[in-house]
Amino acid sequence: MKTARMRCWLPLSLMCWGLLGACASLPNVTAMSGQLDPAAVPSVKGVHGELSAERGKALLAKRWPKGSLDMQAQAALEEAATGVPLIAGNKCTLLFDGPQTMAEMLKAINGARNNINLETYIFDQDELGLKFADALIEKQRQGVTVNILYDSVGTLGVPAAFFKRMREAGVHLIEFNPVNPAKLSGESWKLNNRDHRKVLIVDGKIAFTGGINISATYAKSSLFRSSAKPTDKSQVGWRDTHIKVEGPAVQAFQWLFVRQWATQDKDDLTEADYFPQPVIAGDKVVRVLGSEPGGKFEIYKAYNLAIQQAKTSIHITSAYFVPDRQTVAALMAAARRGVDVKIVLPGVSDSGLVFYAGHAFYDDLLDSGVEIHQLKLAVLHAKTAVIDGNWSTVGSTNIDTRSFLHNSELNVVIMGDAFGAEMERAFQEDLRDSVQITPEAWRHRPWADRLREFAARFMNYWL
C-alpha cells in the first residue's frame, strides 16, 4: 500500500538534521484570547462585499443557538488572530472516504466549462490517478484551462512520463519545491517545506479540500461508510474526510491557489475566468484559512484559540498526532475546566514513526481527563475537529509541528450548529468503531511499544 507519509520522510528527515542548523518555532499562543483586541462584531463578506455591522450581527445570530460558546465573540477573536474574515452564503457538503469524494470530484471535473485548478500532495500513477489524469486531459482538449500544482516529495517515485503525458496534452503543471535543486529557477532550496494541501477548484464556483490525495489508496471505504465490514487487515480501507464548498468562499480558495502558483513560477497563470461573479449557494458562514512556512500561522492560531475558548466539548479526529506542548497544554486545561475532550487517533497507521511519536503526551493528556480513542480496522487519515458543536474545521492540517510550521496547508472553518451536528454524528460513528485507551491500560502497555516510543520521540520535530 502506498502511503501518505512514508514517501522517503525518514531519509529526508535525517538529511534535514544536517541541512538546518536550528529549528524554527511556533508562536506563543498561550492565553491568546487575552492578548487580542477583537472588533465588537466580526466582519462578514457576502456576494456584494463586506456586510454592515448590523447585517453581519443579524446573520451570525441565526447561525447558532445561545448558551454555549459565544460564537460572535469567538469569530471576532479568530479574525483578530488570523486576519481572515468570515464569508457568508455558502453550501458545504461533508464527504466521507475516498469513493464518495472521488466520485464528487470527477463529477465536478467532467462538468467544468472554463477552468480547473488542482493542488495536491500526492498524485499517483495508479488506476485512480490515471482516471483523474484522463479526465483532466480531456477537459483541456475541450478548451478548459487546467492547472496542476503537485508536491515534489508527495510524488516522489511517480514516473516523470505520467506528468509529461499531461503536459504534452496542454495541461499546465508545476512541481512544488523540487527535491532536485537543479530544477529550481533562482529560488532558495528549502527541502523541508512541502505543499500538503489537497484542493480542487472548478470554474471558480466549486471547491474541495480535506485529507484525500489522488491515489488508489483511497479506493476502499472504511468501516465508517462501508457496506461490508472488513474481517481482516487485507480488507482495511482508509477513513478520511473531505468537504465540498459552493458559493462566495470559493474565491478565497482560488486566491490561495493563485498565490501558491506565483511562489513557484515566474509566469502568470493562463488566462481564464478564475473569479466569476459569486452567487449565494447556501446559508453557511465559513472562514478559509491557508497557512505556509514563514507565514502567520493562521491555522495553528485558529485551532488553539478555539480550544482555549471551548465551553462544553472538543472532539478531534487526527491522523498524525504529534502535538507541540502549547497544544497539549490547551487540551489539558480544557479537560480540567470540565470540557469534554475526546480525540480519535489511529489504531492502524501508515507511518510507524508518527504512530509512536504521538504517544509522548498520552500520560499527561490521560491524567488531565482527556479521552483518547484508537480507530479499529481502518487507516485513519482524517483531519477534523468540532468544538462546542458549532465550530467545525475540515482540511489538510494534522495536529503536528510539521503541518503547523513547515507545510502549506488549507482548512475551512464552518460556523454554526447545523454543520456542527453533521460533524458530531461523524465523530460519534468513529467513536463506536474505536477502542478507548484507559490510563490503566496505558500504564501496562508492552515494553516493546515503550522502546519504539522512546526511539520515535527524537524525531518529533521532523515528523
N, C-alpha and C positions, 0 to 999 in steps of 0.2 A: 504494500500500500504506500503510495506516495503521500507525503505528509506536508503540513503547512510549516512546520518548524525545522524539521531535520533536513534542511536544504544547505547542508555544509555549515550549519551555525557553530558546531563545535570547533572545526579548524579556523573558521573566521573569528570566533571569539578569542582563540589563542593568538591569532595574528594581531587582534586589536590591542591585546595587552602590550605587545611590543611597539605598535604604531602610535599609541596615545600615551603621553606622559602623565596625564592626570584625568580624573573622571569629572565629567560635568555633573551638576547637581540640580535638583528640583527646587522651586521657590518655596519659601516658608509660607505655608497656608494655615498654620495653626491659629484657631480663633479668627479666621479670615473675616467673618461677618462683622466683627467688631472694629475692623480696620478700614471698612469700605464706607463710602458716602453715597448711598443709592438715591435715585430720584424718588419722589413720593409715589409715582406711578411708572412702571416700566414702559419704554417705548414699544409700540406695536406697529409694524408696517403692513399695509394692505395693498390691494392691486393698484391703488392710485397714490401710493406713497405713505408717509407716516400719518397715523390717525391722531386726532387731537387727544389730549389727556383725558377728557371726559368720555369720548367714544372708546378709547382704549380701556379705560377702567370699567365701563359698562360691558364691553366684550369679555374681558377677563372674568368678571363677576359671574358670567353664565357658564364658565368652563369647569368650575369645581364647587363643591359644597363647602359651607363653613364648618369649623370645628376641629380640623386637623392642622396641617401645615398652612400658614398664611401664604397662599401661593402668589398673591400680588407682591407681597414683601420679598418672597423668595425670588421671584422673577426679576425684581428690581436689583436685588443683591447680585444675582447671577449676571445681569447685564453690566453692572459696575465692575465685576470681576473679569469678565471676558471681553467687554466692549462690543458684543454682538446682540442686536435687537431680536425681539420676537417677530414672527411673521404669521399673519392670520390668513384664514381662508383655504386651508389645505385638506386634502383627503389622505389619510395614512392607512395603509393596508399591511398588517403583520403577516409575514411569510415564514413558514417553518420548514427547515431542512432543504436539502438540495433539489429533489424532484419538483416540489411545488415552486420553489424560487426560480429554477432554471426554466420551467415552463412559462412563467410570467415574463422573465427577461427575454426569452426568444420571441414570445408573442409581441412584446414591445418593439424589438429589433425588426421583426418582419413587417410591422406596421409603420416603420419610420418613413417620413416623407422628405425631410430636409437634412438632418444631421444626427450622428451618433457619436458620443464621447464615452470611451471605456477606459477606466483606470483600475488596474488590478495588480495585486501582489504576485499571484500565480496564474499563469495561462499555459496549461499543459497541452502537449500534443498527444491526446488520447481520444477516445471515442467522443467524449463530450466537448473537448477543446476543438476538435475538428468540426463538430457540428456548429459551434459558435463561429469558427473561422469561415466556414462555408456561408453561413447566414450573413456575416459582415461583408464578405467579398461580393455576394450577390447584391446587397444593398448599394455598395459602391458602384457596381456595374449599372445599377438603375439610376445613378446620378445623386445618390445620397452621400454627403460628406462623412467619412468615417475616420475618426482619430482614436488611436490606442496608445496609452501610456502604461508600460509594464515594467515591473521591478527586475533589476538585473540578477539579484540573489534569488528572488522568488521563482525565476525562470531558469535558474542555473541547471544545466543538463538538458534543457529543451533544445532540440536541433535548430540551428540557425535557418535551415531550409523552411521550417514551419512559418517563421516570420517573413522570410524572403518571399514566399508564395503570396502572402497578403500584400506586401509592398509592391510586387510586380502587378498586382491587380488594381493598384491605385490607392490602397488603404494607407493612411499616414500613421506611422508608428515611431515611437521614441522609447528607447531603453533607459529607464531611470537609473542615474548614478552607476554607470557601468563598472563591473568588477575589474575589468581590464582598463587601467588608466590610459592606455594608448587611444581608447575610443573617446576620451574627453576632448572638448574643444575649448581649452583655456580655463575651465573651472578647476578648483582645487579638488583633490581626490579625498572624499570622505566616505570611506568604505562602510563605516558603522551606521550611516544614515540611510534608512530604507523607506520606500513608499509602500506602506502596509494597507493603504486604502483599497476598498472594493466598491467602486462606483460605476454605475451605468446611467447615462443621461440621454434621453431620446427626444429630439425635436425641441429641447428646452421646456418640455411640458411634463415629462415623467422622469423620475429619478429613483434609483435603487441604491441601497447601501446596507451594510451589515457585515457578517463574518464569512460569507461564502465566496470562495475563489472559483475560477473557471477550471474545474478539474473533475475527473470521473470519480475522485474520492467521494464526492457527494452524491453518487448515483443511487445509493440506498438511503431510505429514511431510517431514523432512529426509532426506538420504542415509542417515542412521543407521537408520531403520526403514521407509524407503520400498521398495515392491516394484519400482518402476521408477526407474532412475537418471535425474535430470534432464539434459538435453542443453544447456540454455541458461538464462540468468538468469530468464527469464519463468516457468520451472518451479520455481524455488527455493522450498523450504519453510523452516520455522523449526525449528531444533534447540533443544529445551528439555527440562527435566526437572521432574517433579513427584513427590510421594510421597503415598501413602495410608496413614494410620495408624489402627489399630483397637486398642482397649484402654484401660487407665487413663490413658495420656498424653493422650487426647482432652480430659480435664478441664482440662489445662494450656492447650490451645488455647482452650477455652471461657472460661477466666478472662481470658485476654488479650483476647478479643473483648469481653467484658463491660466490662473496664476501658477499652478504647478507645472503646466506645459511650458510657460515662459521661463521658469527656472532652469529648464533642461535644453531649450532650443532657442537660437537667436532669431529664427524665422517666426513670423506670426502664424497663427492657425489659418488654414484655408478658409476663405470667406464663406460664411453660411449664416443663416438666421438663428444664431445661438440664443438670442434673448427676445423671443416673441412677446407680444403684449400679454401679461399674465391675466388669468381669469380665476374667479373663485371656484374652487373644486370641492370644498367641504368646509367643515367647521373647526378643524384642528388648528391650534396655535402651537408653533414649533420654533425651535432655535437650532440652526445648522452650525455646528462647530467643527472647524478644521484646525488641526494643530500640525506643527512641523518643527524639526530640530532648529534650535536657536530662536524660536518664536516666543509667544506669550503664554504658553501652557494653558490654552483655553479649556481643553477637555479635562485636564487634571484639576484645574480650579473649580470647574462646574461640578465634577464628581465630589470633591472634598467639601465644597460648600453645601451641597445637597445633603451629604452625610452629617455635617455639623448641625444643620437646621432640622433634621428629621425629628418628628414628634412621636410617631407610632410604629413605623416599620421600615426596614431596609432589607430588600430582597435582591440579591445579586447572583447572577449566573456568570461565571468566569472560566474561560478555557485555560488560560495560563495565569495563575495566581501567584505572583512573586512580588507582593506589595512592598512599597517603601514604608519606613517607620511612621511617617506622618499619617498615611492612610490607615495603617494598623491602629495607631493611637486614636484616630477619629472613630473607627468602628468600635473599639473597646469603650470609648467614652459614651457612645450612643447606647451600647448594651447596658452600661452601668447606670444610665439615667432612665432605664426602663423601656427603651426602644426594642422591638422585636427584630433582631438582626439574624438573618439566615443567609448562608452562602452555599450555593450548589457548585461543586467543583468536580473535576474529572475523577472517575474511578478507573476508567480505561483511557490512557493518554497516548498521543502520538509522539511525545517527547519525554523520555525518562528523566533527563536533567531538570526540565522545568517542573515536572511532576514532583520530584523530591525536593527541589529548592523551595517550592511553595510551602513545604511543611515547616519551615523555620519558625513561623509565627503561630503555629497551631496551639502551643501551650498557652501563650498569652491570650489569644483570642478565646479559647475554650474557658480559661479561668475567669474571663470577664463576662461570660454569659453568651457569647456569640455561638450560634449553632452552625456546624459545618456538616454538609451532606455531600456524599460522593455518588455521582450518577453511575448506574449499573449498565452493563452491556450496551454501551454507546460511546463513541469518541466525542466528548463534549468540545465544541468549538464556538459556542455562542458567547457573545459579549454584550450582556444586557443588564439593566437594573430598573427596579421600580421602587420608589420611596414614598411612603405615606399614601400609596395607592393613587397618586395623581401627578407625580414627577417621574417620567419614564425616559430611558435612553436606550437606543439600539445603534450599534456601529461596529467599527473595526478595532476599537481600542481594548486591549487587555489590561487587567489590573496589574501592571508590572512597570518597572523602570524603563525598559526598552520602549514600550509603547508611548509612555508619557514624555520621554526625553529624547529618543533617537529616531523615532518613526514619524512619518507623515501619516496622520490618522484622520478619520472623519466619523463623527457621531451626530445623531439627531436627538434632540431633547423634545419630548412631546408633553405638553401641559394638559392636565385635565383628568378627571376620574373615569371618563368613558374608555379612553385608550388604556388608562391605568388598570381598569378591570380586566381588559384583554391580557395585559401583561401578567396580572396576578393569576389568572386562570392557567396561563402557560407555566408560570413558576410552580404552581401547586401540582400540575401534572409531572413536572420534573421531580418535585419532592417525592411523589408517590413511587417514582422509579429510582429512588436513591436510598442509600444507607446512611444513617446518621453516625458520625464519628463522636462517640461519647468520651468525656475525659477519662473514664476508667479504661475503655478500650485503647485509647491513645497512649496511656501510660504503660500498657502492656504490649505494645506493638513489637514485632520481631527485631532483634538486634541487627539483622542484615539490612532492614529498612533504615535503621538509625545510622548505619555506616554510609549508606547511599545518600542520606540527607546531609550528613557531615561533608561528604565529598562535593555535593552539588552546591552547598552554601557558598563556597569560594567563587562560584560563577554567577552568583545572584545578579550582579550589576549588568552582565552581558547577555542574560537570557531573555 
